[in-house]
Amino acid sequence: GHTTGPSLNNDKLYKFAYSTEVYVDRVKASLQKSAGYRISSGVDVNLLWRNPDNDDDQLVKITMKDVQVENVNERPADKNIFNGKSTEKIIGKEYLEILQRPIMVELVRGKIKTFYSYQNEPGFTQNIKRGLASLFQLQLHSGSSREVDISGKCDTTYHVRQDQVTKIKDLDSCEIERKRFTSHNRILDVSTKATSATVYVLEDSFIKSIKAEENFVFALNYRRKTGAKIVSKQRLELKSVQAGTGLIAAKQVAGVIKTLDPNYVAIPLEAEPVKSECKKCPSLSEHWKNIREQMHPDKLSKPDAAKSFLSFIQNIRKATKEEILKIIKSENKELLPQVVDAVTSAQTPESLEAVLEFLDFKDASTFILQERFLYACGFASHPSETLLKSLTEKFKGDVASQEIRETLVIVMGALIRKLCDRDGCKLPAVVEAKRLILNRLEKANKDDNVQMYLLALKNALLPEAIPVLLKYAESGEGPISSLAATALQRYDPSFLTKEVKETMNRIYHQTRKIHEKTVRTTAAAIILNSNPSYMEVKNILLSIGELPMEMNKYMLSMIQDILRFEMPSSKIVRQVLKDMRAHNYDRFSKMGSSSAYTGYITRGPDVSSTYSLDILYSGSGILRRSNMNIRVFDRSTDLHAIQVVLEAQGLESIIAATPDEGEENLDSFAGMSAILFGFQLRPVTFFQGYGDLMSKMLSATGDPMNVVKGLVLLTDFLQEIQLQSGPTASAEFMGGLAIDISGGMEFSLWYRESKTNVKNRVAIFVAGNTEVDSFFVKTGMETTLETETALDFISTVQFSQYPFLVCMQMDRVDSPFRTHMTKYESLPSGRRYTARAAKAATLAGNEYPLHQENSNMCKKVFGAKSDSAGSWF
């Protein structure tokens, strides 16, 4: 009868030649230069049994013979790791015997119903056999189904044309247990693409040849050149058909197996996980001894610090809780914060238990370590529900330091957002943390408490928190309403309902009450950034001219920036301006020093980045708010890389000036708030209250205050892959950032001048390792990139006259940029082949252009004053 699967002839022995190859290289490279290896062998196939009641149910025996291991590309003898070694030596005598032990496969209508082998064979030999057996699975009619083979259960499509069958396997659909994690933000992550195709040529209703190819491609989203590919090929060709042994007569397949060899058992066709042990790897404490010098606080803005941080995390991920605690408990206080950064970033159950056992939140003396732990949690690349649960427990318990208590809840907000982004909003720990923050905010009576819960919401960005934020934005006092408004500003415009826009319009136009300039300008920015209507834009433009002096200038500058930088709302703004042309000259020629400006830092094929700087002054020339942002974006996502906001209020009395209308009773205050990689940190206060201000001014050294310092794991990608030919592969990309941001404000009454300074020092190290591991041979590619830079933003204000002079400078120093690539093939004995390539370049420093007006002012400021290096007071 006609079969729907391939059919073997009785009493025949089919002799095939088999080879499987793997290649690892850069994405665009040709395979001739790749690292890799080939395993080749003969394969004997014969029919043992056919079901008497169903022709299409066959038991087939498959045997590998004369196995060879060799280079995939020609190498001279001194570069050939297999040179002079027999297969027995490479694989090991015992393993080779096991590999050449036959397997049996029951094929029903071309699909593998059962795979028989010895039970406790080593995983790697078993997987090579599974890879060979899976090739024999095919159907002879076109169509799609989910089928199980070595890759797990996958969507598979067959295209049949006469004697040729093409099998396409959708690797993204495969259900198989393998380790995998990705980074939280797409820009910092790695894109992957995987394909698998097998072409069969049939002859005489059985297989004449098979060619299979599987491709895996990985690319870093922010620099696609940093990537890798793995190619795995299998070929099976019929060499001859000889006379074979007769069939075994039996009713059932089980009987046949028992007669042949009772050691054979049915085992899953899906591959089993295999990990080769590392024999010469250093222990965690040995590794730490080798790198600890690089992690010294003085070296924290160097690429080597980031590099050591990454290798330390990799080793912590393999370590036990005891090994981790041993290092934490024995380290000195200079290096301990960096150890805490790494242990927390490792994000394994063991590392979390170790750090929580070590940190005592009831003890305020370890404040720095508690803060570093919490910040590392906030930056976590793939946080677990357990982490959020642990922090919620700590928050409900005793916390000695109020600042740590605040940081705890702010970080809980960030974790809620990350877990929700991964469809974890319904997890019990997330539900509980959300409820806790919203309930406590409702009951909070002190401003400090309100503030910390609002900051938590600014990180969590919950749609259900919008009504609460609106309430505080419109009816809260100064700093609180300002914070609620900036939290709303972080939401995607698609969440900003009609109600949000109505409230923002009321705040900006002060319909219900007088609001501070900082809140009004934020409200205007929200309106203009969320698809504003013609009337909304018109009302904002009409208000310019009626506003307090510096706010006029600021709003005008914001509108000009929208037009110049072609922001989404620029179309409608142009339209309104055209219709208003008659009465806008006077309105748009306002004096003042406030400004807003946006420009590009880089425009690249993969990602681009922009900086924006806006500054709002009070009428007397004292800074109210300066806001510097750096955003990175690609075609579909954006990342808020850095925001540094300096805020000040109530400082007029220092220079005996009159406060602006509605700001007469503001308490003296100055502080700084930062967002780093989408995570709002706890704000830092420079001074609070007039007394505090005077004592700090008189002792001011002009030393900047540290805002954030430490090591951050930015890119964290790991994917373990089961190749259909048998070996296991993995791709791991990690990117570490060593960062040091500080900021300060200085006043000189002598020169009637104030200076604010924000210094950003960063170093980045990215390492990718793509490897194929066949237990007896490994091949792979390591690729690294490193760079360091410093970005300084200084604004100098002279308020001896009006309009006062403001000069803003944004400078970046020369930045070295280095990449390395190493391809390798290695044997457990230590014999190794490597090929390396490296490139280095320098990105020239740059003074970023701000608007023309600013350049003119800088000439005046620095021309007016030949020497201001003397003492500040």
Protein Blocks (a to p, Z undefined) as FASTA:
>chain_A
ZZfbdcddehiacddddddddddddfklcfklpgcdddddddddddfbdcfklmklccdd
dddehiacddfbdcdfklmmkgopafklmnopklmmmmmpccddddeehiafbdcddfkl
cfklmmmmmmmmmmmgccfbecddddddfkopaddddddehjbccddddfklpccddddd
ddfblklmccdddddddddddeehiafbdcdddddddddfklmklgcddddddddddfbd
cddddddddfbfklmmmmmommbccddfbdcddddddfkbccfklmmmmmmmmmgfklmm
cfklmmmmmmmmmmmmmpcfklmmmmmmmpcfklmmmmmmmmmmnopaklmmmmmmmpcc
kbmklmmmmmmmmmmmmmpmbdcfklmmmmmmmmmmccfblklmmmmmmmmmmmmmmmmm
nopmmgmklmmmmmmmmmmmmmpmbfklmmmmmmmmmmnopaklmmmmmmmmmmmcfklm
mmmmmmmmmpcfklmcfklmmmmmmmmnommbccdfklmmmmmmmmmmnopafklmmmmm
mmgojacfklmmmmmmmmmmmmmnopaklmmmmmmmmmmmmmmmlmmmcgcjbdcddddf
bdcfkbccdddddddddfkopafbdcdddddddfkbccdfbacddddehklmmnopacde
hilmgccdddddddeehiacddddfbgcjklmmmmmmmogoiacdfbgcdddfbdcdddd
ddfklpacdddddddddddddddddddfklopadddddddddddddddddddehjaccdd
dddddddddddddddddfkbccddddddddddddddddddddddddfkopacdddddddd
ddddddddddfklmmmmmmmmmmpmblkbcfZZ
